[in-house]
C-alpha cells in the first residue's frame, strides 16, 4: 500500500491469523518480546504439535 509516496506494510490478516495459530500450537509466545529469537522452537514441541494434529497420509499416496 502506498501512503504519501512511501510504501507501507499492510498485514494480511489470514497470514497473521495462521502465524498466531502455529505460535499457539508450538507453545510460542504470541507477542514479541525484547529478544524474540532467544527461545527457539524445540523439536519436541514440533513432534507434540504433529501428534495432536493426528494427520494421516493421503489414501492415494504410494
Secondary structure, 3 states (H helix, E strand, C coil): CEECCEECCCCCHHHHHHHHHHHHHCCCCCCCCCCCCCCCCCHHHHHHHHHHHCCCCCCCCC
